[in-house]
Amino acid sequence: MSPDTLAVLGVTVAVAAFVQGSSGLGFALIVAPVAGILDPDLLPVFVLAAMIPLNLYVAWRERGSLDLRGAGWITAARLAATPGGLTLLWLIPDRSIGLFVGGATVLAAVVSLAALAFTPGRLAYVGAGAVTGLTETATGVGGPPLALVYQHRPPAELRATVAVCFLIGEVASLVLLFATGKGHPQELGPVLLLLPAIAAGAWLSRLVHHRLDARRMRLFVLVFALVSGVVLMLGV
C-alpha cells in the first residue's frame, strides 16, 4: 500500500470513527466506498476489522443504554445469515466487488432516507439482523438496517446496541472469511497501522456525542454514502 493511499485511508477512518462514535452509524458507509476506490482488495476484511476496536469502545462507553432484547434477536439472525453473506462473496467476481459495494451503499442510503417511523418488534429485529449478516459479510456495509430499527430510539440506545451487534457480527464474519480462504490475516496489516487514526476519531466523538445533532449527522452520512457509492460504481 502506497503512502498516499495510507494517508487518505487514515483521514477517512478518523472521520468515520468520529461520525460513528457520535451518531451510532456511518463508519462502513464512509470507509467502504473510499477503500473500494483506492484498493478493492481491502474489501471486506479491512472495513470489518477496522470497526472492531471502535465498536468495542462505543459498546463499553454506552453500556448502560444497551437494549438487550433487541440485541439478542438481531445477533441471532445476524449470525444465522453470515454464511449467506459468504456465499454472495463467492458468487461476485473480484472485478465486480467495487460495483457491488457501490450499489449496496447507494441502496442502503436511499432506503435509510426514505424510511418511515415505526416501532420495532421481533420481526424488525430479526429482519435487520439477517440483512446485516448478508451485506456486512459480503461488503463490510451493514449499518443501515440497524439504523432503521433504532432511528427513533434514544441516541445512546442506538449507539450501544448497534455497537454490540456489530462487534459480535464482525468477529463472526472475519472468522468465517479466514476459515474459508476469502480473507487472510495479512490483510489486517493496514488496520494495525491505522489504529491511531481510529482511536483519534473515537476520542473526539467522546467530547461531543452527548450534544451532537444526530439528525444532521445522519443526513451527512447518508448523502456522503450516496455520492461515494455512485462514484465507486461509475469508476468500475
C-alpha positions as CSV (number, residue, x, y, z in Angstrom):
1,M,0.0,0.0,0.0
2,S,1.4,3.4,-1.0
3,P,1.9,6.2,1.5
4,D,-0.7,8.3,-0.3
5,T,-3.3,5.6,0.0
6,L,-2.5,5.0,3.6
7,A,-2.8,8.8,4.3
8,V,-6.2,9.0,2.6
9,L,-7.4,6.0,4.5
10,G,-6.1,7.4,7.7
11,V,-8.1,10.6,7.3
12,T,-11.1,8.6,6.2
13,V,-11.2,6.2,9.1
14,A,-10.6,9.0,11.6
15,V,-13.6,11.0,10.3
16,A,-15.7,7.8,10.1
17,A,-14.7,6.8,13.7
18,F,-15.8,10.2,14.9
19,V,-19.1,10.1,13.0
20,Q,-20.0,6.6,14.2
21,G,-18.8,7.3,17.7
22,S,-21.0,10.3,17.8
23,S,-24.1,9.2,16.0
24,G,-24.0,5.4,16.2
25,L,-23.6,4.7,12.5
26,G,-21.7,5.7,9.4
27,F,-18.2,4.1,9.6
28,A,-18.7,1.5,6.9
29,L,-20.8,3.8,4.7
30,I,-17.9,6.3,4.7
31,V,-15.0,3.9,4.6
32,A,-16.2,1.1,2.3
33,P,-16.7,3.2,-0.9
34,V,-13.4,5.1,-0.3
35,A,-11.5,1.9,0.3
36,G,-13.1,0.4,-2.8
37,I,-12.0,3.3,-4.9
38,L,-8.4,3.2,-3.5
39,D,-8.0,-0.6,-3.5
40,P,-10.8,-3.1,-3.9
41,D,-8.7,-5.8,-2.3
42,L,-9.3,-4.1,1.0
43,L,-12.9,-5.2,1.0
44,P,-14.5,-6.5,3.1
45,V,-11.8,-7.5,5.6
46,F,-10.3,-4.1,6.2
47,V,-13.7,-2.5,6.9
48,L,-14.8,-5.3,9.2
49,A,-11.6,-5.4,11.2
50,A,-11.3,-1.6,11.5
51,M,-14.7,-1.4,13.1
52,I,-13.9,-3.9,15.9
53,P,-11.8,-1.6,18.2
54,L,-14.3,1.3,17.5
55,N,-17.4,-0.8,18.4
56,L,-15.6,-2.3,21.4
57,Y,-15.0,1.2,22.7
58,V,-18.5,2.6,22.0
59,A,-20.2,-0.5,23.4
60,W,-18.3,0.0,26.7
61,R,-18.9,3.7,26.8
62,E,-22.6,3.4,26.3
63,R,-23.1,0.1,28.1
64,G,-25.8,1.5,30.4
65,S,-28.2,2.1,27.4
66,L,-27.9,-1.3,25.7
67,D,-31.2,-2.8,24.5
68,L,-30.5,-6.5,25.5
69,R,-33.7,-7.9,23.9
70,G,-33.2,-6.2,20.6
71,A,-29.5,-7.0,20.5
72,G,-30.2,-10.7,21.2
73,W,-32.7,-11.1,18.3
74,I,-30.5,-9.1,15.9
75,T,-27.4,-11.0,16.8
76,A,-29.1,-14.4,16.4
77,A,-30.4,-13.5,13.0
78,R,-27.1,-11.9,12.0
79,L,-25.1,-15.0,12.9
80,A,-27.5,-17.2,11.1
81,A,-27.3,-15.1,7.9
82,T,-23.5,-14.8,7.9
83,P,-22.9,-17.9,5.7
84,G,-25.3,-16.4,3.2
85,G,-23.1,-13.3,3.0
86,L,-20.1,-15.5,2.4
87,T,-22.0,-17.2,-0.5
88,L,-22.6,-13.8,-2.0
89,L,-18.9,-13.0,-1.8
90,W,-18.1,-16.3,-3.6
91,L,-20.6,-15.5,-6.3
92,I,-19.4,-12.0,-7.0
93,P,-16.4,-11.8,-9.4
94,D,-13.4,-10.0,-8.0
95,R,-13.6,-7.4,-10.7
96,S,-17.2,-6.6,-9.8
97,I,-16.8,-6.2,-6.0
98,G,-16.5,-2.4,-6.3
99,L,-19.7,-2.2,-8.3
100,F,-21.5,-4.4,-5.8
101,V,-20.3,-2.4,-2.8
102,G,-21.2,0.9,-4.5
103,G,-24.7,-0.4,-5.4
104,A,-25.2,-1.8,-1.8
105,T,-24.1,1.5,-0.4
106,V,-26.4,3.6,-2.6
107,L,-29.4,1.3,-1.9
108,A,-28.8,1.4,1.8
109,A,-28.6,5.2,1.9
110,V,-31.8,5.6,-0.2
111,V,-33.7,3.1,1.9
112,S,-32.5,4.9,5.1
113,L,-33.5,8.3,3.7
114,A,-37.0,7.1,2.7
115,A,-37.9,5.0,5.7
116,L,-40.9,5.9,7.7
117,A,-41.1,6.0,11.5
118,F,-42.2,2.8,13.2
119,T,-42.0,0.9,16.5
120,P,-39.6,-2.1,16.1
121,G,-40.7,-5.6,17.2
122,R,-39.3,-9.1,17.0
123,L,-39.8,-9.3,13.2
124,A,-38.0,-6.0,12.6
125,Y,-35.1,-7.1,14.8
126,V,-34.7,-10.4,13.0
127,G,-35.1,-8.9,9.6
128,A,-32.4,-6.2,10.3
129,G,-30.1,-8.9,11.7
130,A,-30.5,-11.1,8.7
131,V,-29.9,-8.4,6.1
132,T,-26.9,-7.1,8.1
133,G,-25.4,-10.6,8.1
134,L,-25.7,-10.9,4.4
135,T,-24.5,-7.4,3.4
136,E,-21.8,-6.8,6.0
137,T,-20.1,-10.2,5.5
138,A,-20.0,-9.6,1.7
139,T,-19.2,-5.9,1.6
140,G,-18.4,-4.6,5.1
141,V,-21.5,-2.4,4.9
142,G,-24.3,-3.4,7.3
143,G,-25.3,-0.4,9.4
144,P,-28.5,0.9,7.6
145,P,-30.8,-1.9,8.6
146,L,-29.9,-1.5,12.3
147,A,-30.1,2.3,12.0
148,L,-33.6,1.9,10.6
149,V,-34.7,-0.2,13.5
150,Y,-33.3,2.3,16.1
151,Q,-33.5,5.6,14.3
152,H,-36.3,6.9,16.6
153,R,-34.9,5.5,19.8
154,P,-32.7,7.5,22.2
155,P,-29.3,8.1,20.6
156,A,-27.4,6.3,23.4
157,E,-29.5,3.2,22.9
158,L,-28.8,3.3,19.2
159,R,-25.1,3.7,19.7
160,A,-24.8,1.0,22.4
161,T,-27.0,-1.6,20.7
162,V,-25.6,-1.2,17.2
163,A,-22.0,-1.3,18.5
164,V,-22.7,-4.6,20.4
165,C,-24.4,-6.2,17.4
166,F,-21.7,-5.0,15.0
167,L,-18.9,-6.2,17.3
168,I,-20.2,-9.8,17.6
169,G,-21.1,-10.0,13.9
170,E,-17.8,-8.6,12.7
171,V,-15.8,-11.2,14.6
172,A,-18.0,-13.9,13.3
173,S,-17.7,-12.7,9.7
174,L,-13.9,-12.4,9.9
175,V,-13.5,-15.9,11.4
176,L,-15.6,-17.3,8.6
177,L,-13.8,-15.4,5.9
178,F,-10.4,-16.5,7.2
179,A,-11.5,-20.1,7.6
180,T,-12.8,-20.4,4.0
181,G,-9.9,-18.5,2.4
182,K,-11.9,-15.5,1.3
183,G,-9.9,-13.4,3.8
184,H,-6.3,-13.6,5.0
185,P,-4.7,-12.5,8.3
186,Q,-2.1,-10.4,6.4
187,E,-5.0,-8.1,5.3
188,L,-5.1,-6.9,8.9
189,G,-1.8,-5.0,8.5
190,P,-3.4,-1.7,7.3
191,V,-5.8,-1.8,10.2
192,L,-2.9,-2.1,12.7
193,L,-1.2,0.9,11.0
194,L,-4.4,3.0,11.2
195,L,-5.3,2.2,14.9
196,P,-4.1,5.7,16.0
197,A,-6.4,7.3,13.4
198,I,-9.4,5.2,14.7
199,A,-8.5,6.0,18.3
200,A,-8.3,9.7,17.5
201,G,-11.8,9.8,15.9
202,A,-13.3,7.7,18.7
203,W,-11.7,10.0,21.3
204,L,-13.0,13.2,19.6
205,S,-16.5,11.6,19.5
206,R,-16.4,11.3,23.3
207,L,-16.3,15.1,23.5
208,V,-19.5,15.7,21.5
209,H,-21.6,12.6,21.4
210,H,-24.0,13.7,24.1
211,R,-24.8,17.0,22.5
212,L,-24.4,16.4,18.8
213,D,-27.4,16.9,16.4
214,A,-27.8,13.3,15.4
215,R,-30.3,14.1,12.6
216,R,-27.9,16.3,10.8
217,M,-25.0,13.9,11.3
218,R,-27.2,11.1,9.9
219,L,-28.1,13.2,6.9
220,F,-24.5,14.0,6.2
221,V,-23.5,10.3,6.4
222,L,-26.3,9.2,4.0
223,V,-25.6,12.0,1.5
224,F,-21.8,11.1,1.6
225,A,-22.7,7.4,1.1
226,L,-24.9,8.2,-1.9
227,V,-22.2,10.3,-3.6
228,S,-19.3,8.0,-2.9
229,G,-21.3,4.9,-3.8
230,V,-22.2,6.4,-7.2
231,V,-18.5,7.4,-7.8
232,L,-17.4,3.8,-6.9
233,M,-20.0,2.4,-9.3
234,L,-19.0,4.7,-12.2
235,G,-15.3,4.0,-11.6
236,V,-15.7,0.3,-12.1
